[in-house]
Every structure is written in structure tokens, then in C-alpha cells.
């Protein structure tokens, strides 16, 4: 029997009340215990009542069942009473595992067992803090700043200490702060920003960021600002090889360098989730590859592991970038001199070949090309593949959906099967790529998969994950293992 209007509203208000009651619990876990809670990878920190309700509703798209606040509310309250140490906890996956493997235990008994390594350690955090310097403050630099401020927590982990830019005007500092505060694509900064022109600092949600003006990456004394053994993130793209990037290491206080662009020569190109385990303590310069390489490599790995990829072609429909001209003018690159706002522009991409740097088993198997289009953000990769093993659309989609939920690639791969989504729906996605299940085409051994990606924010999230690996500041993650049912679903 369908609900009446009054009962429907009563149900909604009851769910609102539960979500409202969650907010202080989520906040205390974060501030007092250094515990970051999420729902299928979507953080609950500093979220509104409506955001929490939407996250629970979103879980239905991921796992077919809506996540019930009547289940997560007591779970959160129980977590709050366990005096936990630092951790990242996915309450949706933890709740699912309790329902599947609780075996008659009470919720508290299950959680004490599942989180035994951190129970009773109240805020205990073995991580050391790592100073971070953003060299360049453009599209990626500012998004990295937002993410690092968001993750500041109790001061453990990555600590954004400074940005380095070339002075553009007399009121440069105010303009930099304004660009951090307002973004035409990603919206307003979540929080408060203050500028101290005398000290040359920007303070965002309590994070004091020193603004350093320099034209030379080799002559900065970071120690003069109390910055030591810093991870310098080069967002300029000006230097792509070890020789050029090594200039950063000549500056006092700099210890390691991460490039937010494809690296040249022998530099390790890291796609988090694929080859981040190859980062060694001796690696002082590393590349985080490109946005497209990060978007397609996890999906290609999943497909290659399951079906085998013989060869394929990757076509990217990519939003325009600052490298193009707004109106027709000279450009050293072919076609990029034509107006980015008025044209689709065929251009080259090295992303397909770059996949092999992170996933050597696909060496020589992929070609690629790109079309720049008049949108400011969110791109689309079309993977046209020939497979070793035949399959069907349903099999591929079910497999990729399960990979997005329960595999080691769940932070990289997302999945959606809505018939109404368009590019702007993926602005702000924290996954490297989102598989559009309804667009999948499969004819036995020929497969076409469409992968959306926020080439700015999704990529920035991948960069932060690489930074955390380089700094060794990842907190333990729970549930540490998937349920047996979930692992079986991936294997089918």
C-alpha cells in the first residue's frame, strides 16, 4: 500500500532527525579521534543534513539497496564509544559486512573485533606530518589546496605550508585568495579565507599558507618559513624530466618532488591504485601522470584482468584547457590556436601509450587520439577494445560495478547506469573515472566502454593519494577486508 502524503512527510522528517543527530557524532570522531567517516568513499566530514541524506540515497545506486539511517546511526554512535585511534572508516561497507558476517554478534561486539587494531587508542596517530609546498597555483594547484585544507584534521598527515607563484600584480595576494575562494566550475570554497598582506599569507579554515614569490625553483629558502623536508608539488608543467624537476631539490627545505603532469624519460609515472606500490623511499622525483591516464588505466586493468585485452583504441573527448586560445591566435601546436570556445579541436594525446608506464602488460596494445571540446571541465574516454575472451554487456557492467564497490580499485573506478546523466553531473567526482554502464557496447570479443572523468577534481584526488603514499601518511582503512560475499561477486 502506498504511503499517504502525511505519512510520507513524517517518514522524511524522521530521517532528517536521524541525519541531524549524526552530524555532531561525525564531527567528534573527526576532531577527537582523527577518524574520517564515509559512505562508499564519499566523505561525511563537514556535510549538511541534506548531504548526509543524499549520501545514504546514493548508496542505492551503488549496491542496489538504500542505506538505512536506522542502521548507520547506531553504528556511528557505537563507533564514538570505542575510543578509536586514527582511521578511515566506510560506514556503508562496514554496515554491509556486519549484516553478512555478524554471525549473531551484537553491533558493538562486531565492531570491537573488526576494528581491534584501533579500539581504545583515542586519537592515537602514528603518522608523521609532512610539509607540502604547491609550486604553481593554477587549476590543479588550487584544487589541491582545497583538498589539503579539507584533510588538515588534527594536523597529522599532509600539511599545506606554502604556495610559490610569480608575482602578477601589486594586489597579487588578494587575487590569489579570491581565485581560491571562488571557482566558476567547482563553486565556492567550503569555509573561510583570510588574507594577511603584511605576512604574505592566506589562512583557509585555520590552515596558514605562506605565499612565496619566486621565478627560480632552485633558490628558495623554505626553512626561512619553518618548512623542512617538504614535498614540493610542481603544478606548472614547465619541467617534465628529472633534470628540470631536480632544480626544486636545490632549494633549502625541499626533499621530494611530485609532478602533476606526465613525466618524461625514466621518471616513474604513478597512477594510484595501479602502481603506487612501486614508490620507494629513494624516489625523490615522481610523476602523477595525466588526468586521462588516471581515468582509463584502472578500468583497463580491470578489463584486462577479467577478459584480456588484445589491442584497443582510446578516444578522449576532452574539455578545453588553458593551453588553448579563447579566440583564434598563433599557437605553436597544431590546431590549438583556433578558438577553444567555438570549436571541436582534434589533437594528440599520449595517454594511451602512457598507460603502459603504469600497466606494462598493455605495452604496445593501445593507440589514442583526442578531441578538445567547448566545455570547461569533465571529459569522456571511449575505450574500443578487442578482447581475448568474449563477453556480454551485462557481464561487463556487473563486473565493473562490483569492482567499483568491493575491489582495491574502488577509489579509482565509479559506476553509473542512469539514462539521464551528462558531463556536468560529474563535476566534483572524487574517482579517477566513472563507467557509464548504459553506454557499454559488447559484441562477443569487441567491447566499447565509456568512462567519464572530472579531469580537474578527480585527477587532483588521485594526486593527493600519490602524495599520501610518498609521505607515508595513509591512516588504516576499515573494513580492512571485503566480505566473502563481496569477493565472490567480483570473482563471478
C-alpha positions as CSV (number, residue, x, y, z in Angstrom):
1,X,0.0,0.0,0.0
2,X,1.4,3.4,-1.0
3,X,2.0,6.0,1.8
4,X,-0.3,8.9,2.3
5,X,1.2,12.4,1.9
6,X,1.3,12.9,5.6
7,X,3.0,9.6,6.4
8,X,5.5,10.2,3.6
9,X,6.4,13.6,5.1
10,X,6.6,12.1,8.6
11,X,9.0,9.5,7.3
12,X,11.1,12.1,5.7
13,X,11.2,14.3,8.8
14,X,12.2,11.2,10.9
15,X,15.1,10.6,8.5
16,X,16.1,14.2,8.7
17,X,16.2,14.0,12.5
18,X,18.5,11.0,12.3
19,X,20.8,12.7,9.9
20,X,20.9,15.8,12.0
21,X,21.9,13.7,15.0
22,X,24.7,12.2,13.1
23,X,26.5,15.5,12.4
24,X,27.9,16.1,15.9
25,X,28.9,12.4,16.1
26,X,30.8,12.6,12.8
27,X,32.4,15.8,13.9
28,X,33.6,14.4,17.3
29,X,35.0,11.3,15.6
30,X,37.0,13.5,13.3
31,X,38.2,16.1,15.8
32,X,38.8,13.9,18.8
33,X,39.8,10.6,17.2
34,X,41.1,11.6,13.7
35,X,38.5,9.2,12.2
36,X,37.3,10.1,8.7
37,X,33.9,8.5,8.0
38,X,32.5,8.0,4.5
39,X,29.8,6.2,2.5
40,X,31.2,4.3,-0.4
41,X,34.2,6.6,-0.4
42,X,32.2,9.8,-0.1
43,X,33.4,11.7,3.0
44,X,30.8,12.7,5.6
45,X,33.1,15.3,7.2
46,X,31.6,18.8,7.4
47,X,28.5,17.8,5.5
48,X,25.0,19.1,5.9
49,X,21.9,17.1,6.9
50,X,20.8,17.1,3.2
51,X,24.3,15.9,2.1
52,X,24.1,13.0,4.5
53,X,20.6,12.0,3.3
54,X,21.8,12.2,-0.3
55,X,24.8,10.0,0.5
56,X,22.6,7.4,2.0
57,X,20.3,7.5,-1.0
58,X,23.3,7.4,-3.3
59,X,24.3,4.0,-1.8
60,X,21.2,2.6,-3.6
61,X,22.8,3.3,-6.9
62,X,26.0,1.6,-5.8
63,X,24.7,-1.5,-4.0
64,X,21.0,-1.7,-5.2
65,X,19.8,-1.2,-1.6
66,X,19.3,2.1,0.0
67,X,21.5,2.6,3.1
68,X,19.2,3.0,6.1
69,X,19.9,5.7,8.6
70,X,18.2,3.4,11.2
71,X,21.3,1.2,10.7
72,X,24.1,3.7,10.3
73,X,23.0,6.0,13.2
74,X,23.5,3.3,15.9
75,X,26.7,2.2,14.1
76,X,28.2,5.7,14.3
77,X,27.1,6.1,17.9
78,X,28.8,2.8,18.8
79,X,32.0,3.9,17.0
80,X,32.0,7.0,19.1
81,X,32.1,5.0,22.2
82,X,35.1,2.8,21.3
83,X,37.8,5.5,21.8
84,X,39.2,4.8,18.4
85,X,42.6,5.8,17.0
86,X,43.1,7.5,13.6
87,X,41.4,5.7,10.7
88,X,39.3,6.0,7.6
89,X,36.0,4.1,8.0
90,X,33.5,3.4,5.3
91,X,30.3,3.0,7.3
92,X,28.3,1.6,4.3
93,X,30.8,-1.2,3.7
94,X,31.2,-1.8,7.4
95,X,27.4,-2.0,7.9
96,X,27.1,-4.4,5.0
97,X,29.8,-6.6,6.4
98,X,28.0,-6.7,9.8
99,X,24.8,-7.8,8.2
100,X,26.5,-10.5,6.1
101,X,29.1,-11.7,8.7
102,X,27.9,-10.6,12.1
103,X,27.0,-14.2,12.9
104,X,24.7,-13.3,15.8
105,X,27.2,-10.9,17.5
106,X,26.0,-7.6,18.8
107,X,26.9,-4.5,16.8
108,X,29.5,-3.5,19.4
109,X,31.0,-7.0,19.6
110,X,31.4,-7.0,15.8
111,X,32.9,-3.5,15.7
112,X,35.3,-4.2,18.5
113,X,36.5,-7.3,16.6
114,X,36.6,-5.6,13.2
115,X,38.4,-2.5,14.5
116,X,40.6,-4.2,17.1
117,X,43.8,-2.5,15.9
118,X,42.5,0.9,16.8
119,X,40.0,0.3,19.6
120,X,40.9,2.2,22.8
121,X,43.7,4.3,21.2
122,X,41.6,7.5,21.3
123,X,43.0,9.7,18.6
124,X,46.3,7.8,18.5
125,X,48.1,8.6,15.3
126,X,51.4,7.0,14.3
127,X,51.7,9.2,11.2
128,X,54.3,11.9,11.0
129,X,53.4,15.3,9.4
130,X,54.8,16.2,6.0
131,X,55.2,19.8,4.9
132,X,53.7,20.4,1.4
133,X,54.6,23.2,-1.0
134,X,52.5,23.9,-4.1
135,X,54.7,25.2,-6.8
136,X,52.2,26.9,-9.1
137,X,48.6,27.8,-8.2
138,X,46.5,27.3,-11.3
139,X,43.6,25.0,-11.9
140,X,45.2,21.9,-10.2
141,X,47.1,23.8,-7.6
142,X,44.0,25.5,-6.2
143,X,42.1,22.3,-6.1
144,X,44.9,20.5,-4.4
145,X,44.9,23.4,-1.8
146,X,41.2,22.8,-1.2
147,X,41.7,19.1,-0.7
148,X,44.7,19.5,1.6
149,X,42.8,22.1,3.7
150,X,39.8,19.7,3.9
151,X,42.1,16.9,5.1
152,X,44.0,19.0,7.6
153,X,42.2,17.4,10.5
154,X,44.3,17.5,13.7
155,X,47.5,18.5,11.8
156,X,48.7,14.9,11.0
157,X,49.5,13.8,7.5
158,X,50.0,16.3,4.7
159,X,50.3,19.9,5.9
160,X,50.0,22.6,3.3
161,X,52.6,25.2,4.3
162,X,53.2,27.3,1.2
163,X,52.5,28.1,-2.4
164,X,55.1,29.5,-4.8
165,X,54.0,31.8,-7.7
166,X,55.3,34.6,-9.9
167,X,54.0,38.0,-8.8
168,X,51.4,39.0,-11.3
169,X,50.3,42.4,-10.0
170,X,50.6,44.7,-7.0
171,X,47.5,43.1,-5.5
172,X,48.6,39.6,-6.4
173,X,47.9,38.2,-2.9
174,X,44.3,39.3,-2.9
175,X,43.7,37.9,-6.4
176,X,45.2,34.5,-5.4
177,X,43.0,34.4,-2.4
178,X,39.9,35.3,-4.5
179,X,40.7,32.6,-7.0
180,X,40.9,30.1,-4.1
181,X,37.6,31.4,-2.7
182,X,35.6,31.4,-5.9
183,X,35.6,29.0,-8.8
184,X,33.4,29.1,-11.8
185,X,33.4,25.3,-12.2
186,X,33.7,23.9,-8.7
187,X,31.9,26.6,-6.7
188,X,32.7,28.5,-3.6
189,X,35.4,27.4,-1.1
190,X,33.8,25.5,1.8
191,X,34.8,27.6,4.7
192,X,36.5,30.9,5.5
193,X,39.6,32.6,3.9
194,X,41.6,35.4,5.4
195,X,44.5,37.4,3.9
196,X,47.4,38.9,5.8
197,X,49.1,41.2,3.3
198,X,51.9,42.1,5.8
199,X,52.8,38.5,6.4
200,X,52.0,37.5,2.8
201,X,49.8,34.6,4.0
202,X,46.4,33.2,3.2
203,X,44.6,31.4,6.0
204,X,41.9,28.9,4.9
205,X,39.9,27.2,7.6
206,X,42.8,27.7,10.1
207,X,45.5,26.5,7.7
208,X,48.1,29.2,7.3
209,X,49.6,29.2,3.8
210,X,52.7,31.2,3.1
211,X,52.7,32.8,-0.3
212,X,56.2,32.9,-1.7
213,X,57.1,34.9,-4.9
214,X,59.9,33.4,-7.0
215,X,60.8,32.8,-10.6
216,X,63.5,30.2,-9.8
217,X,62.7,26.8,-8.2
218,X,66.3,26.3,-7.2
219,X,66.9,29.4,-5.0
220,X,64.1,29.4,-2.4
221,X,64.9,29.0,1.3
222,X,61.8,27.2,2.6
223,X,63.5,26.8,6.0
224,X,63.2,30.5,6.5
225,X,59.5,29.9,6.8
226,X,59.8,26.9,9.1
227,X,59.3,24.5,6.3
228,X,61.5,21.4,6.3
229,X,61.8,18.1,4.3
230,X,59.0,19.4,2.1
231,X,57.2,17.6,-0.6
232,X,57.1,20.1,-3.5
233,X,54.2,19.6,-5.9
234,X,55.0,21.1,-9.3
235,X,51.8,22.2,-11.0
236,X,53.4,24.3,-13.7
237,X,54.1,21.6,-16.2
238,X,57.1,23.7,-17.2
239,X,59.6,20.9,-16.4
240,X,58.8,17.3,-17.2
241,X,62.0,15.4,-16.8
242,X,64.3,14.6,-13.9
243,X,66.9,17.2,-14.8
244,X,64.4,20.1,-14.9
245,X,62.5,19.0,-11.8
246,X,65.7,18.4,-9.8
247,X,66.0,22.2,-9.6
248,X,63.5,22.1,-6.8
249,X,65.8,19.9,-4.7
250,X,68.4,22.6,-4.7
251,X,66.2,24.8,-2.6
252,X,66.7,24.6,1.2
253,X,64.0,22.6,2.9
254,X,62.8,20.7,-0.2
255,X,63.1,16.9,0.0
256,X,60.9,15.3,-2.7
257,X,59.1,16.5,-5.9
258,X,55.8,15.4,-7.4
259,X,54.9,16.4,-11.0
260,X,51.2,16.9,-11.8
261,X,51.7,16.0,-15.5
262,X,53.1,13.1,-17.5
263,X,56.8,12.7,-16.7
264,X,59.4,12.2,-19.4
265,X,62.4,9.9,-19.6
266,X,62.8,7.4,-16.8
267,X,60.5,9.2,-14.3
268,X,58.0,6.9,-12.6
269,X,54.5,7.7,-13.8
270,X,52.3,6.7,-10.9
271,X,48.6,6.0,-11.2
272,X,47.3,5.5,-7.7
273,X,45.6,2.1,-7.4
274,X,47.7,0.6,-10.1
275,X,51.4,1.1,-9.4
276,X,51.7,3.3,-6.3
277,X,53.3,0.3,-4.6
278,X,56.4,0.9,-6.7
279,X,57.2,4.2,-5.0
280,X,60.3,3.8,-2.9
281,X,61.9,6.0,-0.2
282,X,64.7,6.7,-2.6
283,X,62.4,8.2,-5.3
284,X,62.9,11.9,-4.9
285,X,61.1,12.8,-8.1
286,X,57.8,11.2,-9.2
287,X,55.1,12.0,-11.8
288,X,51.4,11.6,-11.1
289,X,50.8,11.0,-14.9
290,X,47.9,12.8,-16.7
291,X,44.2,13.1,-15.9
292,X,43.3,10.8,-18.8
293,X,45.9,8.2,-17.9
294,X,44.5,8.1,-14.4
295,X,40.9,7.8,-15.7
296,X,41.4,4.9,-18.1
297,X,44.2,2.8,-16.5
298,X,42.2,1.4,-13.6
299,X,39.3,0.4,-15.9
300,X,41.7,-1.1,-18.5
301,X,43.4,-3.1,-15.7
302,X,40.0,-4.4,-14.5
303,X,39.0,-5.4,-18.1
304,X,42.4,-6.9,-18.9
305,X,42.4,-9.0,-15.7
306,X,39.0,-10.4,-16.5
307,X,38.7,-10.6,-20.2
308,X,42.2,-10.0,-21.6
309,X,42.9,-7.0,-23.9
310,X,44.4,-7.9,-27.3
311,X,44.5,-4.3,-28.6
312,X,42.4,-1.2,-28.4
313,X,42.0,2.5,-29.3
314,X,41.2,5.2,-26.8
315,X,39.4,8.3,-28.0
316,X,39.1,11.1,-25.5
317,X,36.5,13.9,-25.7
318,X,38.3,16.4,-23.5
319,X,37.3,19.7,-22.1
320,X,39.4,22.6,-23.3
321,X,42.4,23.8,-21.2
322,X,44.4,27.0,-20.6
323,X,46.9,25.7,-23.2
324,X,44.3,26.7,-25.9
325,X,43.3,30.1,-27.2
326,X,40.0,31.6,-26.4
327,X,39.9,33.2,-29.9
328,X,41.9,32.4,-33.0
329,X,45.6,33.4,-32.5
330,X,49.0,32.0,-33.0
331,X,49.8,28.7,-31.2
332,X,52.9,26.6,-31.6
333,X,50.7,23.4,-31.6
334,X,48.6,22.2,-34.5
335,X,45.0,23.4,-34.4
336,X,45.2,24.6,-30.8
337,X,45.4,28.2,-32.0
338,X,41.8,28.1,-33.0
339,X,39.1,29.2,-30.6
340,X,38.6,26.7,-27.8
341,X,35.2,28.2,-27.0
342,X,33.8,27.8,-30.5
343,X,35.4,24.6,-31.9
344,X,35.9,20.9,-31.5
345,X,39.7,20.5,-32.0
346,X,41.4,17.3,-33.0
347,X,44.7,17.0,-31.1
348,X,47.2,14.4,-30.0
349,X,47.2,12.6,-26.6
350,X,49.9,10.4,-25.2
351,X,47.6,8.9,-22.6
352,X,47.1,5.6,-24.4
353,X,50.8,5.0,-24.6
354,X,51.4,6.3,-21.1
355,X,49.1,3.6,-19.7
356,X,51.9,1.1,-20.3
357,X,54.2,3.1,-17.9
358,X,51.8,2.2,-15.1
359,X,50.5,-1.1,-16.6
360,X,53.3,-2.8,-18.6
361,X,51.1,-5.7,-19.7
362,X,49.4,-3.3,-22.1
363,X,52.6,-2.1,-23.7
364,X,52.1,-1.7,-27.5
365,X,48.4,-2.6,-27.3
366,X,46.8,0.8,-27.3
367,X,46.5,3.8,-29.6
368,X,44.9,7.1,-28.8
369,X,43.6,10.4,-30.0
370,X,41.8,13.3,-28.6
371,X,39.1,15.9,-29.4
372,X,39.1,19.1,-27.3
373,X,35.5,20.4,-26.9
374,X,33.9,23.7,-25.7
375,X,33.3,22.7,-22.1
376,X,35.4,23.9,-19.1
377,X,35.6,20.6,-17.2
378,X,34.7,16.8,-17.3
379,X,35.9,14.7,-20.1
380,X,34.9,11.4,-21.6
381,X,37.2,8.5,-22.7
382,X,35.9,5.9,-25.1
383,X,37.7,2.6,-24.9
384,X,37.3,0.5,-28.1
385,X,38.8,-2.9,-27.2
386,X,39.4,-6.3,-28.8
387,X,39.3,-9.0,-26.1
388,X,40.7,-12.5,-25.7
389,X,37.5,-13.7,-24.1
390,X,34.0,-13.0,-25.4
391,X,31.5,-11.4,-23.1
392,X,28.2,-9.6,-22.9
393,X,27.1,-6.1,-21.9
394,X,25.5,-7.3,-18.7
395,X,28.5,-9.3,-17.7
396,X,30.9,-6.4,-18.2
397,X,28.7,-3.9,-16.4
398,X,28.0,-6.2,-13.4
399,X,31.8,-6.8,-13.2
400,X,32.8,-3.2,-13.3
401,X,30.0,-2.2,-10.9
402,X,31.3,-4.8,-8.4
403,X,34.8,-3.5,-8.9
404,X,33.7,0.0,-8.1
405,X,32.2,-1.3,-4.8
406,X,34.4,-4.0,-3.5
407,X,37.8,-4.2,-5.2
408,X,41.2,-2.5,-4.5
409,X,40.2,-0.1,-7.3
410,X,37.1,1.2,-5.6
411,X,38.8,4.6,-5.0
412,X,39.5,4.9,-8.7
413,X,36.5,3.3,-10.5
414,X,32.9,4.6,-10.2
415,X,29.9,3.2,-12.0
416,X,26.6,4.7,-13.1
417,X,23.7,3.5,-15.1
418,X,21.3,6.4,-15.3
419,X,19.8,7.2,-18.7
420,X,19.9,11.0,-18.0
421,X,23.4,11.8,-16.9
422,X,25.5,14.3,-18.8
423,X,29.0,15.7,-18.3
424,X,28.2,18.4,-15.6
425,X,26.8,15.7,-13.4
426,X,30.4,14.5,-12.8
427,X,31.9,17.8,-11.7
428,X,33.5,17.2,-8.3
429,X,33.7,13.4,-8.7
430,X,36.5,12.0,-6.5
431,X,37.0,8.9,-8.5
432,X,39.5,8.8,-11.4
433,X,36.9,7.6,-13.8
434,X,33.1,6.7,-13.9
435,X,31.9,3.9,-16.1
436,X,28.7,4.8,-17.9
437,X,27.0,1.4,-17.9
438,X,24.1,2.2,-20.3
439,X,26.6,3.3,-23.0
440,X,28.5,0.0,-22.9
441,X,28.5,-1.9,-26.3
442,X,29.6,-5.6,-26.4
443,X,29.6,-8.0,-29.3
444,X,31.4,-11.0,-28.1
445,X,35.1,-10.1,-28.3
446,X,34.6,-6.5,-29.3
447,X,33.9,-4.1,-26.4
448,X,33.3,-0.4,-26.2
449,X,33.3,1.2,-22.7
450,X,32.6,4.9,-21.9
451,X,34.4,6.4,-19.0
452,X,33.6,9.9,-17.7
453,X,36.1,11.8,-15.6
454,X,36.5,15.2,-13.9
455,X,39.8,16.0,-15.5
456,X,40.4,18.6,-12.8
457,X,39.0,17.4,-9.4
458,X,39.1,13.7,-9.9
459,X,42.7,13.9,-11.1
460,X,43.5,16.2,-8.1
461,X,42.1,13.5,-5.8
462,X,44.5,11.0,-7.4
463,X,47.4,13.4,-7.0
464,X,46.6,13.7,-3.2
465,X,46.6,9.9,-3.0
466,X,50.0,9.7,-4.5
467,X,51.2,12.5,-2.1
468,X,50.0,10.4,0.8
469,X,51.9,7.4,-0.5
470,X,55.1,9.4,-1.0
471,X,54.8,10.8,2.6
472,X,53.7,7.6,4.1
473,X,50.7,9.2,5.9
474,X,47.8,6.9,5.0
475,X,45.7,6.1,8.0
476,X,44.4,2.5,8.4
477,X,41.3,1.8,6.4
478,X,38.2,-0.1,7.6
479,X,36.8,-2.6,6.8
480,X,40.2,-3.9,6.1
481,X,38.8,-6.8,4.1
482,X,35.8,-7.2,2.0
483,X,33.1,-9.7,3.0
484,X,33.2,-13.1,1.5
485,X,30.0,-12.4,-0.5
486,X,31.5,-9.2,-2.0
487,X,34.7,-11.0,-3.0
488,X,32.6,-13.8,-4.6
489,X,30.7,-11.2,-6.6
490,X,33.9,-9.9,-8.1
491,X,35.2,-13.4,-9.0
492,X,32.0,-14.4,-10.8
